[in-house]
Amino acid sequence: MKELTVISGKGGTGKTSILGSFATLSNKAVICDCDVDAANLHLLLKPDVQETHSFIGGVKANINLELCSKCGSCEELCRFSAIKERQVNPYACEGCGLCYGICPSGAITLNDHQSGHWYVSETQWGPMVHAKLGIAEGNSGLLVSAVRKRAREIATERDIPLIISDGPPGIGCPVISSLAGTDMALIVTEPTRSGLHDMERIIQVAATFGCQAAVCINKYDLDTENCFSIEAAASKLDVPVIGKIPYNQTLSQSLLQGTPVTLLGQNEGASAITKLWQQVTGLLGV
Amino acid sequence: MKISVASGKGGTGKTLVATSLALSLIKNNPSVQLLDCDVEEPNVHLFLDQEPINETTVSLPIPKINEDLCQHCGKCTEICRFNAITLLKDTILIFPDVCHSCSACWHFCPTGALEPSPREVGTVQISQSGKLKLITGRLNLGVHASPPVIKAVRGAIDTDTVTIIDGPPGSSCPVMAAVEETDYCILVTEPTPFGLNDLSLAVEMLKVLNVPCGVIINRDVPGNHLIDDYCQEKGLPILLRIPLDTEIARAYAKGIPLVKSSPVWTEKFIDLYQQVTQEVTK
């Protein structure tokens, strides 16, 4: 079984558009949305939800005011400033349990905290695992791990040789969870000064996971000079540029309509993504 | 006045709005601070020519073991809820990347064998271009925790100066650290089902944080009412519309802020600030 994760450093470069199109081209993949913080792939692939699971992201402290002796140690020692005037702010509490351990009167309990849901769905193009982190909730890395674990189980159960994942933006905790154990990171960038900067950072992050990395430049014809700089930077870091997608009206249309561009008939964007897909499957050997 | 700029999702034009707003405000203000709190991918500096003033590092305390005192009782591994400490046969392994710096391990170590030791997680850079001060936070590669770096950036401001905060994408902990306790949040979105989805998540988050907000529609196309309908339903003001325009995209690609590539926008951003001020004092 092989795993492909599409990442970008920054959001808005076209990860989801590309992955949504890949899903329509593959016919033999488990589809995964690892951008649990702002999941969007479902808007393109319109999955039919079969299973809904709660996600327990950890624990949160709770103070029983009847038992509390007002000693103040919990408030004083909490490194996340989560306790004020004997009240726990659940958004600040990281569930470390320090307060629970030090409370002399046993007034603090740690309770399981549901911080989101994850789903197993069917789409026209295969099974899909996706999630929704609750508003203002943390621990998205753990939720990404849960999504990927289930995707692997489905791939094994149904004998599907490939998992394709839409990754989250950034270089922090959910991205790290999305890259752990993947075979290939497809880095989507665009020919802007920000795009170049973000690509260089994310290539370095991907390199620490030992997976194969490749770059695709979206809207490559937006700025020739920046596009050239990106190709030069990628080549210097030893990462191949395996696709270039033009700045294309049909792609904007597909976003407005919420449909993968590959389903909008013959067009420049669709044929560039189809070529990119051939490169990806070639490199992955599936 | 502290104004944050957020979007739910990256790539919608937060940085475009934050830089142009700050550059417009220096016309009428003695000084303006712009904070780049997208510490995972800070980009504001690419749009401004500034002179660096100083750089400080952001550190978090992580446990360090004194082997001489450790009796391998395993209390620390038991207490750590993040699996950052593992007890092997006769040694202890500490994984800095998963440590949350909660201090429980050294607090409960019965022999005092664990003590806090600083680990660098990022940097805060301050630079100046004319009346505009830029404070940039940068998370070190391979570090997962951006909120402490964001808090360090916010801790470096002069509280009396107009402050614009360019936030990270999403609607979880890093964004909350960037927008909490600001006077107003400008949400930048685009008129697609994706934009609407992310916008509604961000609006819910701001409700939790009790920060008032308004909306800027970027890449606006005539005849599309998706965002307008949502804003009307939620009673949110639409503060500004920036049209879908290849020329704007090209200038942005070259790293030229909108108000520099087409100066007619300066007045619009000054008006935007006035609208925000009115909303705040309402």
Interface residues (C-beta under 8 A of the other chain):
Chain A: G9 K10 G11 G12 T13 T16 D37 A38 N40 L43 G58 V59 L77 R79 F80 Y91 E94 G95 C96 G97 L98 G101 I102 L133 I135 A136 E137 G138 S140 G141 P168 P169 G170 I171 G172 C173 I176 E190 P191 T192 R193 S194 G195 H197 D198 R201 Q204 V205 T208 K219 L222 D223 E225 N226 Y247 S252 L255 L256 G258
Chain B: G8 K9 G10 G11 T12 T15 E40 E41 N43 L46 F47 I79 R81 F82 H100 S101 C102 S103 A104 H107 F108 L139 L141 G142 V143 H144 A145 S146 P168 P169 G170 S171 S172 C173 P174 M176 P191 T192 P193 F194 N197 D198 L201 E204 M205 V208 L209 V221 N224 L244 T246 A249 R250 Y252 A253 K254 G255
